[in-house]
Amino acid sequence: MSALTFTLINPPAQRVDMSPLVCHLLKDLAVADIAALHLQSGKRKLRVDELFTIEGVDSQAIVIKNSTAKLDFIGKELDGGSITVEGDAGAYLGMGMKSGELKVHGNAGLYAACEMKKGYLEVSGNVGDFLGAALPGNKMGMKGGTILVKGNVGQRAGDHMRRGNILIEGNAGDYCGSRMTAGTIAVMGQTGRFLGYAMRRGTLLLWNPPQLSASFNDCGAHTLAFLPILFASFKTLDSKFADSTLAFNRVQRYAGDMSEMGRGEVLVKL
């Protein structure tokens, strides 16, 4: 079956809530019923076929073409299937994602993969602040799954992160890994200020020396046997992380944040 393809007719004047267009919600609907669904756009509710032309029938393989940064909540609570976005995505991409695959061939906005539970999210461009973080007022961010970003990410990536992997080929902004409880964040590029701020546990894996606060202790150089196993798990990805020449197991280890539990670690390639 051909993928269910939504092609944006014209850029919307207001932001659009795309949360109804996910695989598990469309599973038993005919194309005519999908076209009649309503999407919130500002104060208005617009039919899907007012915004998009619709082709294909396979609702478990959704494609969104001509996408813009005003399309919010793409893949919200996705529970199986796949969504491919050709263009940019707005805020809250993959929010609360439970399973499945979500790929964006462009940039994404704030709170991408916030409170994600499982699944795989890939963004070929840049991502805004609070990637894989908790929503405002909540204390549990990403709980599982894998995020791959081939560009740069904004501030507070992995804020309150609980489990899972965040892989960043580019740079990360300030407060990367802030208040994280567990999980792994790997950054190939540069990191900003206040790295690992108030982190309790978890691992920050870096290719470049960071700016660390005084509440991190230098634990010396180590050869860690788990790192080759971790890198081996990335070999199926279409990413620099799959390149064996970039893998390593010899690191400078820093423990922190000592102002919290101090069981987190920053591992820097030697």
C-alpha positions, -999 to +999 in steps of 0.1 A: +000+000+000+011+035-007+019+058+023-008+081+035+006+115+023-005+149+035+008+177+013+004+212+027-014+234+002-004+268+016+016+279+047-010+284+075-015+319+090-017+305+125-001+275+142-018+241+136-023+213+161-014+182+142-019+157+171-050+140+155-029+129+125-010+100+141-010+063+129-029+047+158-057+073+157-062+069+119-058+031+118-095+023+111-105+054+092-112+058+055-095+085+036-128+105+034-132+103+072-096+115+076-102+144+053-132+155+074-112+156+107-107+190+122-074+205+133-072+235+157-055+265+140-055+296+162-091+301+172-105+282+142-110+245+135-101+236+099-108+204+081-078+184+071-086+188+034-086+226+038-050+225+047-037+194+029-041+174-003-043+137+007-029+107-013-023+071-005-041+048+020-015+033+044-022+051+077+007+032+094+032+050+071+023+087+072+042+114+051+038+151+056+051+172+027+058+209+025+058+210+063+065+243+081+075+253+116+039+262+123+028+226+124+029+217+161+024+184+179+034+162+150+035+126+162+021+134+196+018+102+216+026+082+185+020+045+193+033+024+164+038+031+127+060+057+111+057+094+103+081+111+079+082+149+077+095+166+046+103+201+058+104+217+092+083+207+122+069+230+149+069+227+187+062+195+207+074+171+179+069+135+192+056+147+225+049+117+248+058+093+219+051+056+230+065+036+201+072+038+163+095+059+142+094+097+135+118+113+110+121+150+102+140+161+071+144+197+084+144+215+117+122+212+148+110+236+174+108+237+212+101+206+234+108+180+207+103+145+222+093+160+256+083+132+279+090+106+252+085+070+264+098+047+237+104+048+199+129+065+176+130+101+166+155+115+140+159+151+130+183+160+101+185+197+110+185+217+142+162+214+172+151+241+197+153+242+235+141+215+259+148+185+236+137+153+255+128+174+285+098+176+309+069+199+303+068+230+325+059+221+360+067+184+355+097+165+369+099+136+345+113+141+311+122+115+285+117+080+298+130+059+270+137+055+233+164+071+211+167+106+197+192+114+169+198+150+159+222+156+130+224+194+136+226+215+168+202+216+197+192+245+220+193+249+257+182+224+284+185+193+262+175+163+284+162+185+313+148+160+339+157+131+316+149+097+331+160+071+306+169+066+269+196+080+245+199+115+231+226+115+203+237+150+190+261+152+161+263+190+164+265+214+193+244+216+224+233+248+242+236+258+278+223+235+306+226+203+286+217+174+308+203+197+335+185+179+364+187+146+346+181+114+367+193+088+343+200+081+306+227+090+282+233+122+262+262+121+237+274+153+220+300+153+192+301+191+190+306+218+216+286+222+248+276+254+264+276+267+300+263+249+331+267+214+316+250+188+338+235+214+361+220+197+392+221+163+375+216+134+399+226+104+378+231+096+341+259+099+316+271+128+294+294+115+267+315+142+250+340+144+221+352+179+231+364+193+265+335+210+283+331+240+306+324+223+340+313+240+372+332+235+404+307+210+417+321+183+393+350+163+406+378+151+383+381+113+387+410+108+363+415+088+331+397+055+327+392+028+301+355+018+303+344-016+289+308-006+284+316+021+258+324-003+229+291-021+237+273+012+236+288+023+204+281-011+188+244-004+195+246+027+173+259+008+142+225+004+127+219+042+127+224+064+096+247+087+116+282+096+125+276+076+157+278+045+135+313+054+124+337+031+142+366+055+138+347+080+161+341+055+188+363+054+219+367+037+254+394+058+270+379+089+288+385+115+313+358+111+339+341+138+360+316+130+387+287+153+397+267+173+402+280+172+438+254+198+448+229+170+442+235+132+446+268+134+427+262+100+409+262+115+374+292+113+351+307+134+323+329+113+301+353+131+277+371+114+249+409+112+253 
